[in-house]
Amino acid sequence: MGVRATELRKGQVIEKDGDLLLITDYEHKTPGNLRAIINIKTKSLTSGQSNSMRLGSGDTLEVAYLDRRKSEYLYKEANDNFVFMDAENYEQFQLSAELVGDKMGFVRENTTISVTFHGATPIGVELPASVTLKVTESEAAVKGNTANTVKKEAVLETGLQIKVPMHIVVGEEVRVSTESGEFQGRAN
């Protein structure tokens, strides 16, 4: 469906030349008595390449129809592909490491998350704002360092490495922000 450039918003996905482009920045300018100029920055969902476009207010672009489906993360293959199963029809599909990036460090096996599809092709994953993961490796706290805001390295059950306060020990569950990858606190 064609949408005018003035109706586009940050976060939408558009189709251009057979590629899916995520709008990462949107700026609408009207200099003096001239026509409106719309500058958008995009990121390709297939190649990851960033680009910018300058559009007029009358230009139209195709907005991509995306479908979000609940899917269960099953396992990681030796070739770095991640295998998922659709929760509705139980069909298995794969997402490459290039496509999902570092997001899979926040997802443990047999967890249900949202996977974004364009038609029948999976193009990405959506994570909750924070996840709860168990600490599997960490240094022991040194007496005297526990009162300060000193942080230490910790490895979580998915292999993700984060900085945690000194009082966190192996076996504890912690909340981690999926956006920044930072420690948010102990899990309840």
N, C-alpha and C positions, 0 to 999 in steps of 0.2 A: 504494500500500500504506500503510495507516495505521500510524503509529508513535506510541507514547506519548511525552509531553513529556519524561519522564525519560531517554529513550533518544536524544534529539536531541543533536547535537554541533556545535561551531563548524566552519564550512566546508561543512555540508550545505546542500542546496537543497530548499526545501519549496514546495508549491503551495497558495495560498490565494486564493480568489475569482478564479480564472483567472489569477493573477499568479505569477511565479516569484520567490521570496525567498531570498536567500543569508543564512545565519545568520552574523553578524559578531561576536556576543558571546553567551555563554551563562552564566547564573548560577543556581545551585541553592541555595535557602535553606530551612532548617527552623527557624523561630523558636520556641524553647521547645517546648511540647507541642502546637503547632498543626500543621496540614497543611503539606506542602512547597509552596513557591512557586518557580516557574521564571520568570525574567525573561530574555527573549531580545531582541536587537537584530537587525534585518534590513535588507537593502538590496535593493530591487527590481532585478532584472536587466533589466527592460524600460524603466523610467523613471529608475532611479538614485536614487529617493527612499528615505530611511532612515526606519525606524519602530521602535517597541519594542512588545513584547507581554508580558503577564503571564498565565501559564498555571498550572493546577493539575496535580498529578502524574497525575491520571487523564485529562487531556485528550489527544486524539489529533490528529495532523496528517498530511497526505499528503506523503511524501517524493517528490520528482521523480526520475524515471529519466532520467539524463543519459548520453549516448553521446559518447565522444571519438574523433574520426577524424583521421588524418593528412591534411593538405591543403596544397597549394602556393599561396603568395601570388603572384598574377600581376602585378597593377598597381592603381594608384589611379585612379578615374575623376574627371572634372571636377566631378561633384556630390559629391565627398568620400566616395563609397562605395569600399570595398576589394573587389576581385574575387579569389576563391579557386577552386581546382579540387580536388575530392575525389580523393585518390590511388587509391582503389579503383575507382570507376565513372566517373571523368573528367568528372563533371558540374560545371558552374560555378555558383557562388552568390556573393551579395554580403553584406557586413557593413557597416553604417553607421558613420560616424565617432563617433556618440554611443554606440554599443554597445561598440566596442573602445577608445575613449578614446585616451590617449597611448601605448598599447602598441605601435602600429604604427611608432613612431619607432625601435624596436629591431629591426625586421624588414626585411631587404632583399628586393627582388624575386627571384622564383624560389627562395625558401627554403621548406622544408617545416616546418610547425608543427602543433600539435594544436588543432583547433577543437571546441568543445563544442556538442553538438546536444541539443535537447529535441524528441523525435519527429523530424520532418523540418526543423525550424527551427533555424538556427545562432544561438547566443546569446552566444558569446564565444570568446576565444582563450586558450591557455595557452602561456606562454613558458618557455624554459629559465632557470635561475638567472642565467646571464650569456651575453652574445653577443660576437662579435668583429666589429668594424666598422673601416673605413678612415677616417683623418682626411683631409678634403678641403680644409679651410681652417683656418688658425691663424696667430697672430702669430709672428714670429721671436723667438728668445730673445735677451734683452739680456745682454751680458757682465756678470757679477757677480751676476745673479739666479738662476743655475743651481744654486747650492749650497744655497739655502734651499728651503723648502716653498712657494714662490710658485706660484700657479696662474694659468693663462690660459684664455681661451675657445677652444674648438675646435668646428668643425662637422664632423659625420660624414657618411658617404655617404648616409644616409637623411634627412638634414636635421636630425637631432637635435643640439642644442647641449649640451656638457658642459664642465666645468672639468678641465683636464689639467695635469700638471707642465710646467715651462718647456722641458724637454729633448725633448718630443714634437714631431715635425715632420710636415709634410704628406706623405702617402703611407704613413705607419706604420699598422699595424693595432693596435688597442687592445681590451682586454676591458672591458665595461661591465656593471654590475649592472642587471638588468631590474627589480628591486624598487625600488632607490633612485635609479637613473640616474647613479650615481657611477662614476668611473674606477677600475678595479681593477688595471690594469697593462698592460704590453705583451703582445701575443699572441706565442706561441712560434713 
